[in-house]
């Protein structure tokens, strides 16, 4: 008996019943051919059983996938009638597949007038693909639920159109997800702005003492000149009263000599000029503070980078220990394009970091050297501290990364500086100098010559 239950013929019986006139050799050939055919039949039967097993496995896999899909799925024929749905659609409309199979897809719509739109937009007859079409479907509780639908044509193995596959998701879920994503994005942007401003305010707070010293000189100068002018005003008033009172001759000359009117007149110009100079110096310092503490603005003006560096070094050194020394080697013509306030924040951060890093040395120092290379300004900030450990070099510009003790640093200074330099079209690199200590290299493109006045 074979695998299919068909009895295999006995060759001896066939030879015994051979007809007259037929040779035994011819009959043996017939028997051999029959054996070959029977062997092929068995092989085909085995292969068919294996393919049936694989087909059942594939069908089971496809069924498990369709059952697990959370989005609704509908398979329609060329006329728009439902052939297959997944469990999500059954749960959505409250109807089993046996009831849905063979019904038109438009029967699922909550608005019958949308049937024409489905025929045109979904291409149930034309076979065109449609994406993100919002239609209301009738839910299990009878309510109309808006659903975002996508339609894709399906073809046979020979390319013949067989209908479409429609997938969709209730718009309410999408809107909730988009709303949550948008809110998270807004919260992230707001938090980022707060962190940026907090870091700037932290830097500004560290410099208050230095700026106070910087303001003390011009304010003291103005105050001293004002007191002198007040004394001179009293003497001039006394002399003018004598003149208007009729005092003349030698008595008036004696009073003029006693009140030193000639000396007052000679001294007035220098007092007024000094007072104006002190007031202007105070105004410049306050303007610099306002530019530094203001929120970032999209400035794009040429400015002298050397002036920004000198001002930054002055402010940091005023608040730093007296033994911290900064050596500057800056050539003329370091004009770049951008925001002087933002670039001052970068330079102050680099100088402050160098001051902190070299604090443990006997003579803490920072050497700032500038040069022009091609169309770029290159600044090197080399301190005599212990340098940057190799495992930290790859993370030195990462947000919130800091090697300072808790409460001494936010870990945002270098990260913010890196972003500012990138927005200015430059580069900020960190490494260790061959002579010891850390070295930061700031590269910025030179501003094109426009003839416009430089920003302060």
Helices and strands as residue ranges (DSSP letters): H 11-16, H 24-68, E 72-76, E 82-85, H 87-93, H 97-100, G 105-108, G 112-114, H 115-121, E 130-138, E 144-155, E 161-170, H 171-206, H 208-244, H 249-259, H 261-293, E 301-304, H 305-319, E 325-329, E 335-338, H 340-357, E 365-373, E 376-383, H 390-393, H 413-423, E 427-432, E 438-445
